[in-house]
Every structure is written in C-alpha cells, then in structure tokens.
C-alpha cells in the first residue's frame, strides 16, 4: 500500500490491523482515511467456513472518533465487502474499530462510558467525545448493565427530594458495609415500596438481618410484613433529632414571649427581656451542644458575649440563659439527659433508660407540649430505637444511616451537575453506574 502512515504515529487506533493512508484537515475537522491490508491466506467465509473469497465491493464509512490533538476528528474507513464463491453470500470484513450499523467508533464508546463514571453531565461528556448529547445518553443507556444489586445483610433506606412522575421524593437503598447504592426507586409511597420488595425472592429477603430507616411509618409496615427475620433499626440521628427539634421549638416559644413582654413593658426601649431574647436567638447552637460529645475545653472558651457586653465562657453564657427561665432550664435538662442516654447506654439497658426519660416528662405538670409529643413517639418506636444500640460485629460500631445520608448528597450532586434529568431511568442509571466502580457495561 503506497505511502501508508503508521497508525501509532497519528493516533492509537483500537484495531491494530488498520493503517492510515491519508490525513486531511478542513477547518477544525481532521479526517483520517483508514483501510485494512488484505491477507488472503487467513480469510475464510463466515457462513460456510471455506476460503474461496473475492472482494465484491468497497464502501466508505464515516465514523466519529475522539479528538486528535486540538482538532475534532472523523475516520473514513474504506471497508471491503467479500463474496463467497461457494455459498454465494456476501459479508463485511471484520474490524474492532466499529460495530455493524454504527457511526461511532468503539473506542469512543468506551471513553464515553469511562467518563460516565465521573461526576460529569452528559453535555460535558458529549462535548469531550465529539457526539451529540442525545447520542451520548442513548449509547450510555444501551451499554450499561441495567440490573439492581442484591439485598445485603445490612440495608439502609432513606429518601431524598427528586421530583418524579411517581412523587416528590425518591427512595435510595444502600449497603453501608460496602458503601454501595443497591437501587433507587422513583417513589417512597408504601404501595410502591411494598410491591418492589415483594417482587424479590423470599430467600433474598431472608438474608437481610438489619434494616435501618428513619421514623416513617411506611418503612415499619414493610419491615414487619416482608422482612420477618430482620431487626428494624430506627436511625439514631433521626430519633435524637426529635428531641433537639422539641427543645428548639421550646426555645423559640420562650424567646418570642420575652420579645413580646419587653415591647409591652418598655415600649421602644432596650431592656432585660429583649436582651435575654436576643441572647437566646444568638446562641441557639450553643444551647443545642451535646455535653457528652464535646470536650470540656469547648465550654471553657471565652468571648465577649453579644448583647451582654461582658467577657464570658460558653458555660457562663449557657448558665445565663438557663437561670433566667425555669422552663428553658427544664427543657435543657431533658435534652442533655437524652444525649447521655444515647451516648452511654447499651442494648441491654437502653429500653429502661428511655422509658424512665419518657415517664419523667409525662409526669411533669409544666407545659412543655413538644417534649410530651416526643415521649409518645419514643414509646411507639421503642423497639426500633433500642435496636439502634446494637453493635455491628464487623465494624465494632452502632449501625446507623450515616452512610446513606452521604449518598443522598451524592445523588443531589449528580442531579445538580446535570441540571436535572427529564427521565428518571437515566438519572437512576447514571447514579448507580457512577457510584459502583465494579459495575459492568455491555460490550
């Protein structure tokens, strides 16, 4: 073949049998003309297996390829079509450069799938591999293996906001041990989730030993009806948050009452009631601090307290807030006592400690309605809450939904980078594929 270029000198073609015969540049498009040298000794008919072949015709195929340097590129493939004199059938010469009927090189498709593992939008991927966005999405969908992962010994379930045809929230199912998303569902509605898990085999469901969720009633119904051999765990963060929210609502109610009192007693003047209310507003995070997780030096830090205009430690600011109002002091005691139970209790004594905490709130005559609601919820979910104190023998730590909360953020990042997804199946496939390094794709 006259004046044939070495394919290594120009670009690393996937099919090493091809040679480049000519290279042209028009505008920003670089065209690589390639063909395959004929080797008569190794050629046989793909239908009858005999070697009596002749070239029936040539036809040029224009194939989209990756950028070469700073230029977009295409390949002009002069492909032979053979004729078998024995069975009288025709067929194309084989090449790993491109699939039959495709105008995109296989190397481009592989690069597209590799980029799809990254946190990139399909628009960016399409631009990098020199195809349209529609083509990038269709090639991605057609090549990834569309299957859900099997349920594991520990399953975490949570929802995240993602408007779909089925509802406002999508459901994410994950394995915290392997750090892997098992599947994403377009709805968290009970009927939908129930049908999804019911479609799995009984043997697969029986492998699940622990299911971690928040305090959503539908999750408890599904666990009781479909996962008989598993323990349902109420995520520690979510049941503690009920108490922190109760304290915060109590603080806001007290704060607003002092704002109102200050305006009624001293109209238009700055006084001790509005000062106290402003301190409650300014240092709400300090009042929510967990004394059983923070080091002692944290509360010994000094600063000039806002509105009080004195140098005080964090501990002195807390005492100033509590000494001013008895209801806030009681609410603070309830909160810190629950922190202590959550931190220091174990599976054997957690039930007794939580029940005693609830009884103390229920027997108190002071009006703290938010805490009384929490006590009722804790009594209703006491079995699931106590299960959150179980130690995972593999990690030697309590089983929580912390992993899945991180994956929720991962899903939101994928959605934000893609500026949203019109098709939920495409979004689901992208998340599952990008999250799982070992997830295969169809060739």
Protein Blocks (a to p, Z undefined) as FASTA:
>chain_A
ZZiacfklmoccfblmbccfbdcdehjaccddddddddfklgccfklopabdcdfbdcdd
ddddddehjbccdddddddddddfklopacddddfkbcghiabdfklmmmmmmmmmpccd
fklmmmmnopafklmmmmmmmmpccddddddfbdcddddddddfkbmbdcddddfklopa
fbdcfbfbfklmmmmmmmpcfklmmmpmbdcddfdfklmmmmmmmmmmbccdddfklmmm
mmmmmmmmmmmmmmmmmmmmmmmmmghiacfklmmmmmmmmmmmmmmpcfklbcfklmmp
ccddehklpacdfklmmmmmmmmpmklmmmmmmmmmmmmmmmmmcfklmmmmmmmmmmmm
mmpmbdcfklmmmmmmmmmmmmmmmmmmpccfklopacdfklmmmmmmmmmmmmmmnnpa
fblklmmmmmmmmmmmklccdZZ
